[in-house]
Amino acid sequence: MMKIDVLSLFPEMFSVPMHDSILGRAIEDHVFSLDVTNFRDFTTDKHRHVDDYPFGGGAGMLLQAQPIIDAFEHTQETARKDGLPKGRVILMDPAGKPFKQHDAEVLSKDEHLTFICGHYEGYDERIRSIVTDEYSLGDFVLTGGELPAMVMIDAITRLIPGVLGNNQSKVEESFSTGLLEEPQYTRPADFRGMKVPPVLMNGDHQKIALWNQKEALRRTYLRRPDLIDHSKLTSTQKKLFADVRIEEEEKRQDSTDKKNPFTEGS
């Protein structure tokens, strides 16, 4: 069973998102455990300060090393009693490397993960002495690391065997294959004139599989063409992708011709 520790000033933020729906059931079934520790409980001054002004001046406040490192050592002691290793210690930081699906897949195989959620303007640099990985969700700044940590925990734990009801779904979903998912439909077959593609209802699984691959390539090409460059396409996918590019170029040209009043035949 994977153990996840979180160090945060706001442990109540994790109470509902992490204990509801699929993840909540997985915790109840002991597929993984989640413990959130308030590092304010490890302060040594009577006012329970966790931050202070930076040496050398500068705007804002920095989280002090002492409360976080002491809280971390406490959680490590508990983990050792359970026979668990130190594991990865993940710092949520805008300067960290971008978190990708591949990272989630790698981290999902660990026995023990610890997330450090910052607040205020940043960290005392000495906090990084206990850190193994630094991650960011993107080029933007949030008020704290709690939300990014929850997003990462969701992405990681759903890959643990036994969390999802259908293990195949996590293999076929977006980014796991390097491509976006193809369009999908359910009943009714005709909703307000918007019809399900006939190929999906003819029962020919080979044709459906080809359609799915082609439309996944089309959606990726139109929305995230950068993913195509990093995907290792099979010979079949390369042929399908060539067809997609031709079709989309024809659509683009047709659209341009309709907008141009001087196009022949308009």
Secondary structure, 3 states (H helix, E strand, C coil): CEEEEEEECCHHHHCCHHHCHHHHHHHHCCCEEEEEEEHHHHCCCCCCCCEECCCCCCCCCEECHHHHHHHHHHHHHHHHHCCCCCCEEEEEEEEEEECCHHHHHHHCCCCEEEEECCECCEECHHHHHHCCEEEECCCCCCCECHHHHHHHHHHHHCCCCCCCCCHHHHHHCCCCCCCCCCCCCCCCCEECCEECCHHHHCCCHHHHHHHHHHHHHHHHHHHCHHHHHCCCCCHHHHHHHHHHHHHHHHHHHHHHHHHCCCCCCC
